[in-house]
Amino acid sequence: MRIKIKQRINLIKIKAAQLYLALKHPDTTWYAKALGGITIGYALSPIDLIPDFIPIIGYIDDLIILPLLIGLCIKLIPKTIWESSEAEALELWKNGKPKKWYYAIPIIIIWGVAIYYLVILLINIFN
């Protein structure tokens, strides 16, 4: 049975929340936390490898790349930790989108620093 795109996107949202919760567990390995941090950062980042405004192709990263990263993280996280974070993740999305805007602060800081250094680099190149 094929999963509709909207259902797949909702499943990705739940799995991303589950991944975040599993990464907070103290028994999760450091390399799973590192890859998971990159995955969560990519999921929250407003800038994608392929911009979403490009019809159809723009959503490929959201429908293919992100699930692949999440799948790799699932393989690195112990099964008991992954399963225990599932119920909590479902509860998180039960009433719609979580309203925790402060999760975006690290992403904003990272992009701010990246833009700052890009501007410095461009100034040095053109001077």
NUNUVEX-25773 format. One record per residue (C-alpha): z negated, y, x negated; residue in three letters; residue number from 1. Coordinates in nm, 3 decimals, always signed. Layout:
REM NUNUVEX-25773
{site {Z, Y, X}, ALA, NUM}
...
This chain:
REM NUNUVEX-25773
{site {+0.000, +0.000, +0.000}, MET, 1}
{site {+0.091, +0.341, -0.134}, ARG, 2}
{site {-0.174, +0.609, -0.148}, ILE, 3}
{site {-0.061, +0.944, -0.013}, LYS, 4}
{site {-0.070, +1.237, -0.255}, ILE, 5}
{site {-0.351, +1.417, -0.071}, LYS, 6}
{site {-0.563, +1.100, -0.068}, GLN, 7}
{site {-0.493, +1.049, -0.439}, ARG, 8}
{site {-0.598, +1.406, -0.519}, ILE, 9}
{site {-0.922, +1.359, -0.321}, ASN, 10}
{site {-0.988, +1.034, -0.509}, LEU, 11}
{site {-0.931, +1.214, -0.841}, ILE, 12}
{site {-1.182, +1.484, -0.737}, LYS, 13}
{site {-1.444, +1.221, -0.660}, ILE, 14}
{site {-1.379, +1.029, -0.983}, LYS, 15}
{site {-1.397, +1.353, -1.186}, ALA, 16}
{site {-1.736, +1.430, -1.030}, ALA, 17}
{site {-1.845, +1.071, -1.095}, GLN, 18}
{site {-1.734, +1.106, -1.456}, LEU, 19}
{site {-1.933, +1.427, -1.494}, TYR, 20}
{site {-2.245, +1.259, -1.357}, LEU, 21}
{site {-2.196, +0.953, -1.580}, ALA, 22}
{site {-2.165, +1.178, -1.886}, LEU, 23}
{site {-2.508, +1.327, -1.815}, LYS, 24}
{site {-2.666, +0.982, -1.841}, HIS, 25}
{site {-2.856, +0.938, -2.171}, PRO, 26}
{site {-2.717, +0.587, -2.233}, ASP, 27}
{site {-2.354, +0.700, -2.227}, THR, 28}
{site {-2.204, +0.671, -2.576}, THR, 29}
{site {-2.118, +0.985, -2.772}, TRP, 30}
{site {-1.746, +0.905, -2.784}, TYR, 31}
{site {-1.735, +0.856, -2.407}, ALA, 32}
{site {-1.911, +1.192, -2.371}, LYS, 33}
{site {-1.662, +1.357, -2.608}, ALA, 34}
{site {-1.355, +1.224, -2.426}, LEU, 35}
{site {-1.522, +1.287, -2.091}, GLY, 36}
{site {-1.593, +1.647, -2.188}, GLY, 37}
{site {-1.228, +1.696, -2.278}, ILE, 38}
{site {-1.125, +1.535, -1.949}, THR, 39}
{site {-1.360, +1.748, -1.739}, ILE, 40}
{site {-1.251, +2.058, -1.930}, GLY, 41}
{site {-0.888, +1.976, -1.861}, TYR, 42}
{site {-0.963, +1.913, -1.494}, ALA, 43}
{site {-1.142, +2.247, -1.457}, LEU, 44}
{site {-0.902, +2.446, -1.672}, SER, 45}
{site {-0.683, +2.689, -1.480}, PRO, 46}
{site {-0.406, +2.632, -1.734}, ILE, 47}
{site {-0.220, +2.299, -1.718}, ASP, 48}
{site {+0.028, +2.140, -1.955}, LEU, 49}
{site {+0.286, +2.178, -1.679}, ILE, 50}
{site {+0.219, +2.486, -1.459}, PRO, 51}
{site {+0.159, +2.402, -1.092}, ASP, 52}
{site {+0.407, +2.664, -0.969}, PHE, 53}
{site {+0.695, +2.444, -1.091}, ILE, 54}
{site {+0.794, +2.242, -0.782}, PRO, 55}
{site {+0.699, +1.872, -0.790}, ILE, 56}
{site {+0.688, +1.850, -1.171}, ILE, 57}
{site {+0.395, +2.094, -1.179}, GLY, 58}
{site {+0.166, +1.839, -1.017}, TYR, 59}
{site {+0.255, +1.554, -1.252}, ILE, 60}
{site {-0.034, +1.633, -1.486}, ASP, 61}
{site {-0.277, +1.638, -1.192}, ASP, 62}
{site {-0.146, +1.309, -1.057}, LEU, 63}
{site {-0.077, +1.120, -1.381}, ILE, 64}
{site {-0.238, +1.271, -1.691}, ILE, 65}
{site {-0.579, +1.339, -1.537}, LEU, 66}
{site {-0.613, +0.988, -1.385}, PRO, 67}
{site {-0.512, +0.836, -1.721}, LEU, 68}
{site {-0.783, +1.035, -1.899}, LEU, 69}
{site {-1.038, +0.940, -1.633}, ILE, 70}
{site {-0.932, +0.574, -1.660}, GLY, 71}
{site {-0.982, +0.578, -2.036}, LEU, 72}
{site {-1.326, +0.732, -1.991}, CYS, 73}
{site {-1.418, +0.465, -1.735}, ILE, 74}
{site {-1.339, +0.199, -1.994}, LYS, 75}
{site {-1.573, +0.370, -2.245}, LEU, 76}
{site {-1.866, +0.420, -2.005}, ILE, 77}
{site {-2.096, +0.120, -1.944}, PRO, 78}
{site {-2.028, -0.036, -1.604}, LYS, 79}
{site {-2.385, +0.003, -1.477}, THR, 80}
{site {-2.384, +0.376, -1.552}, ILE, 81}
{site {-2.043, +0.419, -1.387}, TRP, 82}
{site {-2.150, +0.237, -1.072}, GLU, 83}
{site {-2.480, +0.426, -1.045}, SER, 84}
{site {-2.302, +0.762, -1.057}, SER, 85}
{site {-2.060, +0.669, -0.776}, GLU, 86}
{site {-2.302, +0.722, -0.485}, ALA, 87}
{site {-2.415, +1.054, -0.626}, GLU, 88}
{site {-2.053, +1.168, -0.667}, ALA, 89}
{site {-1.968, +1.077, -0.307}, LEU, 90}
{site {-2.271, +1.275, -0.190}, GLU, 91}
{site {-2.161, +1.575, -0.397}, LEU, 92}
{site {-1.824, +1.601, -0.213}, TRP, 93}
{site {-1.957, +1.500, +0.131}, LYS, 94}
{site {-1.982, +1.856, +0.266}, ASN, 95}
{site {-1.660, +1.981, +0.108}, GLY, 96}
{site {-1.608, +2.152, -0.225}, LYS, 97}
{site {-1.928, +2.206, -0.431}, PRO, 98}
{site {-2.020, +2.571, -0.471}, LYS, 99}
{site {-2.133, +2.557, -0.833}, LYS, 100}
{site {-1.918, +2.834, -0.980}, TRP, 101}
{site {-2.118, +2.842, -1.302}, TYR, 102}
{site {-1.943, +2.522, -1.415}, TYR, 103}
{site {-1.641, +2.745, -1.482}, ALA, 104}
{site {-1.830, +2.958, -1.738}, ILE, 105}
{site {-1.760, +2.729, -2.039}, PRO, 106}
{site {-1.390, +2.714, -1.948}, ILE, 107}
{site {-1.372, +3.092, -1.918}, ILE, 108}
{site {-1.545, +3.131, -2.256}, ILE, 109}
{site {-1.312, +2.881, -2.426}, ILE, 110}
{site {-1.000, +3.049, -2.287}, TRP, 111}
{site {-1.141, +3.394, -2.373}, GLY, 112}
{site {-1.198, +3.292, -2.734}, VAL, 113}
{site {-0.854, +3.128, -2.753}, ALA, 114}
{site {-0.684, +3.441, -2.616}, ILE, 115}
{site {-0.884, +3.662, -2.855}, TYR, 116}
{site {-0.771, +3.462, -3.159}, TYR, 117}
{site {-0.414, +3.450, -3.031}, LEU, 118}
{site {-0.410, +3.829, -3.002}, VAL, 119}
{site {-0.557, +3.864, -3.354}, ILE, 120}
{site {-0.292, +3.625, -3.486}, LEU, 121}
{site {-0.011, +3.815, -3.315}, LEU, 122}
{site {-0.142, +4.148, -3.447}, ILE, 123}
{site {-0.148, +4.008, -3.800}, ASN, 124}
{site {+0.203, +3.865, -3.766}, ILE, 125}
{site {+0.359, +4.187, -3.639}, PHE, 126}
{site {+0.181, +4.424, -3.880}, ASN, 127}
